[in-house]
Amino acid sequence: MGIQAALDDPRLELYAGQSLIAGNEDWSVSALASEEEVAAASAAAGCYPLEAGSKDAALLVTLKPGVYTAQVRGGTGRAGVVLLEIHEVR
C-alpha cells in the first residue's frame, strides 16, 4: 500500500477490558486460524491480500457483542505508522 514509515514487525492484541483475548504477530502463523483461513476471510471481507511471509499482523476471531480494544505495537520497540482495519466476516 505504500505506507511511509510503517511500523516494523507489528504485534496486534485484542482485549475485553483488561483481559487479552487474542494476539498475533506475522499473520501467517496463528494459533487461532490457519494461513488459508485468514487469507480466505480477508478476501471475503474485500481486503487487500496479505503477502505470504510478510510481518503483517491479523486476527480471525469470533466475538460476542461487547466492547473491545485493539492495540498495535512494534515488536522491535520502534515507532511507526499503522493502518488498522476491522471487518465483519460472515
LUMSELO-15094 format. One record per atom (N, C-alpha, C): residue number from 1; x, y, z. Coordinates in steps of 0.05 Angstrom, whole numbers, plus 5000, padded with zeros to 4 digits. Example, Ala and Ser with C-alpha at 12.3 -4.5 7.8 and 13.67 -1.06 7.14 Angstrom:
<recs>
1 / 5264 / 4886 / 5156
1 / 5246 / 4910 / 5156
1 / 5264 / 4934 / 5156
2 / 5257 / 4955 / 5142
2 / 5273 / 4979 / 5143
2 / 5258 / 5001 / 5157
</recs>
This chain:
<recs>
1 / 5016 / 4976 / 5000
1 / 5000 / 5000 / 5000
1 / 5017 / 5025 / 5000
2 / 5042 / 5023 / 5006
2 / 5059 / 5046 / 5005
2 / 5058 / 5064 / 5029
3 / 5053 / 5053 / 5053
3 / 5052 / 5070 / 5077
3 / 5081 / 5077 / 5084
4 / 5086 / 5103 / 5086
4 / 5112 / 5112 / 5093
4 / 5117 / 5110 / 5123
5 / 5140 / 5102 / 5132
5 / 5148 / 5099 / 5160
5 / 5131 / 5078 / 5174
6 / 5124 / 5056 / 5159
6 / 5107 / 5035 / 5171
6 / 5121 / 5022 / 5194
7 / 5105 / 5014 / 5214
7 / 5116 / 5001 / 5237
7 / 5128 / 4974 / 5230
8 / 5153 / 4970 / 5238
8 / 5166 / 4944 / 5234
8 / 5155 / 4922 / 5251
9 / 5149 / 4899 / 5240
9 / 5141 / 4876 / 5255
9 / 5119 / 4882 / 5276
10 / 5095 / 4890 / 5267
10 / 5074 / 4897 / 5286
10 / 5063 / 4873 / 5301
11 / 5054 / 4878 / 5325
11 / 5040 / 4858 / 5341
11 / 5013 / 4869 / 5347
12 / 4992 / 4854 / 5340
12 / 4964 / 4861 / 5344
12 / 4953 / 4846 / 5368
13 / 4941 / 4860 / 5387
13 / 4929 / 4848 / 5410
13 / 4900 / 4858 / 5413
14 / 4882 / 4840 / 5421
14 / 4854 / 4846 / 5424
14 / 4846 / 4841 / 5453
15 / 4834 / 4861 / 5466
15 / 4827 / 4860 / 5494
15 / 4797 / 4863 / 5498
16 / 4786 / 4850 / 5519
16 / 4760 / 4856 / 5530
16 / 4766 / 4866 / 5558
17 / 4762 / 4891 / 5563
17 / 4771 / 4903 / 5588
17 / 4801 / 4900 / 5591
18 / 4810 / 4889 / 5613
18 / 4839 / 4884 / 5618
18 / 4848 / 4857 / 5608
19 / 4829 / 4840 / 5598
19 / 4836 / 4813 / 5591
19 / 4844 / 4811 / 5561
20 / 4868 / 4800 / 5557
20 / 4877 / 4795 / 5530
20 / 4861 / 4771 / 5518
21 / 4848 / 4775 / 5496
21 / 4832 / 4754 / 5483
21 / 4849 / 4739 / 5463
22 / 4864 / 4755 / 5447
22 / 4880 / 4743 / 5425
22 / 4902 / 4762 / 5417
23 / 4923 / 4751 / 5406
23 / 4945 / 4767 / 5396
23 / 4958 / 4754 / 5372
24 / 4970 / 4769 / 5355
24 / 4983 / 4758 / 5332
24 / 5006 / 4776 / 5323
25 / 5026 / 4763 / 5313
25 / 5050 / 4776 / 5301
25 / 5056 / 4757 / 5277
26 / 5060 / 4767 / 5254
26 / 5065 / 4750 / 5230
26 / 5039 / 4735 / 5223
27 / 5022 / 4747 / 5208
27 / 4994 / 4737 / 5203
27 / 4993 / 4708 / 5195
28 / 5013 / 4698 / 5181
28 / 5011 / 4670 / 5171
28 / 5016 / 4649 / 5192
29 / 5024 / 4658 / 5216
29 / 5029 / 4639 / 5238
29 / 5009 / 4646 / 5261
30 / 4989 / 4631 / 5264
30 / 4968 / 4637 / 5284
30 / 4959 / 4611 / 5297
31 / 4954 / 4613 / 5323
31 / 4943 / 4590 / 5338
31 / 4912 / 4589 / 5334
32 / 4900 / 4611 / 5325
32 / 4871 / 4612 / 5323
32 / 4860 / 4604 / 5296
33 / 4876 / 4609 / 5275
33 / 4866 / 4603 / 5248
33 / 4890 / 4597 / 5230
34 / 4885 / 4580 / 5210
34 / 4907 / 4574 / 5191
34 / 4912 / 4597 / 5172
35 / 4934 / 4597 / 5159
35 / 4940 / 4617 / 5138
35 / 4919 / 4618 / 5117
36 / 4909 / 4595 / 5109
36 / 4888 / 4594 / 5089
36 / 4862 / 4606 / 5099
37 / 4855 / 4601 / 5124
37 / 4830 / 4612 / 5135
37 / 4832 / 4643 / 5137
38 / 4855 / 4653 / 5146
38 / 4858 / 4682 / 5148
38 / 4857 / 4695 / 5120
39 / 4871 / 4683 / 5101
39 / 4871 / 4693 / 5073
39 / 4843 / 4693 / 5061
40 / 4828 / 4671 / 5066
40 / 4800 / 4669 / 5055
40 / 4782 / 4690 / 5068
41 / 4784 / 4693 / 5094
41 / 4768 / 4713 / 5108
41 / 4775 / 4742 / 5099
42 / 4800 / 4747 / 5095
42 / 4809 / 4772 / 5085
42 / 4797 / 4778 / 5057
43 / 4798 / 4758 / 5040
43 / 4787 / 4761 / 5013
43 / 4757 / 4765 / 5014
44 / 4743 / 4750 / 5031
44 / 4714 / 4752 / 5034
44 / 4705 / 4780 / 5044
45 / 4722 / 4793 / 5060
45 / 4716 / 4819 / 5070
45 / 4724 / 4841 / 5051
46 / 4737 / 4834 / 5028
46 / 4745 / 4853 / 5008
46 / 4770 / 4868 / 5015
47 / 4787 / 4856 / 5032
47 / 4812 / 4869 / 5040
47 / 4834 / 4864 / 5019
48 / 4855 / 4881 / 5020
48 / 4878 / 4876 / 5004
48 / 4890 / 4849 / 5012
49 / 4900 / 4833 / 4993
49 / 4912 / 4807 / 5001
49 / 4937 / 4811 / 5018
50 / 4940 / 4794 / 5038
50 / 4964 / 4794 / 5055
50 / 4986 / 4779 / 5040
51 / 5009 / 4790 / 5040
51 / 5032 / 4778 / 5026
51 / 5043 / 4755 / 5042
52 / 5046 / 4732 / 5029
52 / 5057 / 4708 / 5043
52 / 5084 / 4715 / 5055
53 / 5088 / 4707 / 5080
53 / 5113 / 4711 / 5093
53 / 5117 / 4740 / 5104
54 / 5097 / 4757 / 5100
54 / 5101 / 4785 / 5110
54 / 5099 / 4786 / 5140
55 / 5108 / 4808 / 5151
55 / 5107 / 4813 / 5180
55 / 5081 / 4825 / 5189
56 / 5061 / 4827 / 5171
56 / 5035 / 4838 / 5179
56 / 5022 / 4822 / 5200
57 / 5006 / 4834 / 5217
57 / 4992 / 4820 / 5238
57 / 4962 / 4819 / 5231
58 / 4949 / 4797 / 5237
58 / 4920 / 4794 / 5231
58 / 4908 / 4775 / 5251
59 / 4883 / 4779 / 5258
59 / 4868 / 4761 / 5276
59 / 4842 / 4753 / 5262
60 / 4834 / 4729 / 5265
60 / 4808 / 4719 / 5257
60 / 4795 / 4707 / 5282
61 / 4776 / 4722 / 5293
61 / 4764 / 4713 / 5319
61 / 4734 / 4716 / 5317
62 / 4720 / 4700 / 5333
62 / 4691 / 4702 / 5336
62 / 4687 / 4716 / 5363
63 / 4672 / 4738 / 5362
63 / 4667 / 4754 / 5386
63 / 4638 / 4756 / 5393
64 / 4632 / 4757 / 5418
64 / 4605 / 4763 / 5428
64 / 4601 / 4793 / 5426
65 / 4576 / 4802 / 5425
65 / 4572 / 4832 / 5426
65 / 4585 / 4843 / 5451
66 / 4598 / 4866 / 5448
66 / 4610 / 4879 / 5471
66 / 4630 / 4900 / 5462
67 / 4646 / 4909 / 5481
67 / 4666 / 4930 / 5477
67 / 4693 / 4917 / 5477
68 / 4709 / 4923 / 5457
68 / 4736 / 4911 / 5454
68 / 4756 / 4933 / 5448
69 / 4781 / 4928 / 5454
69 / 4802 / 4947 / 5447
69 / 4823 / 4932 / 5431
70 / 4831 / 4943 / 5408
70 / 4853 / 4933 / 5392
70 / 4877 / 4950 / 5397
71 / 4900 / 4937 / 5402
71 / 4925 / 4951 / 5407
71 / 4946 / 4940 / 5389
72 / 4961 / 4958 / 5376
72 / 4983 / 4950 / 5359
72 / 5009 / 4963 / 5369
73 / 5030 / 4947 / 5371
73 / 5056 / 4957 / 5379
73 / 5077 / 4943 / 5363
74 / 5100 / 4955 / 5362
74 / 5122 / 4944 / 5346
74 / 5137 / 4923 / 5361
75 / 5143 / 4902 / 5348
75 / 5159 / 4880 / 5360
75 / 5188 / 4889 / 5365
76 / 5197 / 4909 / 5350
76 / 5225 / 4918 / 5352
76 / 5227 / 4941 / 5372
77 / 5204 / 4951 / 5382
77 / 5205 / 4973 / 5402
77 / 5207 / 5000 / 5389
78 / 5208 / 5001 / 5362
78 / 5209 / 5027 / 5348
78 / 5181 / 5036 / 5341
79 / 5178 / 5062 / 5337
79 / 5153 / 5074 / 5329
79 / 5149 / 5072 / 5299
80 / 5124 / 5074 / 5290
80 / 5118 / 5074 / 5262
80 / 5088 / 5078 / 5257
81 / 5081 / 5080 / 5232
81 / 5053 / 5084 / 5224
81 / 5039 / 5057 / 5220
82 / 5014 / 5056 / 5229
82 / 4999 / 5031 / 5227
82 / 4972 / 5037 / 5215
83 / 4963 / 5019 / 5197
83 / 4936 / 5020 / 5186
83 / 4922 / 4996 / 5198
84 / 4901 / 5002 / 5215
84 / 4886 / 4981 / 5228
84 / 4858 / 4980 / 5216
85 / 4850 / 4957 / 5207
85 / 4823 / 4953 / 5196
85 / 4809 / 4931 / 5211
86 / 4783 / 4935 / 5216
86 / 4767 / 4915 / 5229
86 / 4743 / 4909 / 5211
87 / 4739 / 4883 / 5205
87 / 4718 / 4875 / 5187
87 / 4701 / 4853 / 5199
88 / 4676 / 4854 / 5192
88 / 4658 / 4832 / 5199
88 / 4658 / 4812 / 5176
89 / 4663 / 4787 / 5182
89 / 4664 / 4766 / 5162
89 / 4642 / 4746 / 5168
90 / 4626 / 4740 / 5149
90 / 4604 / 4721 / 5154
90 / 4608 / 4696 / 5137
</recs>
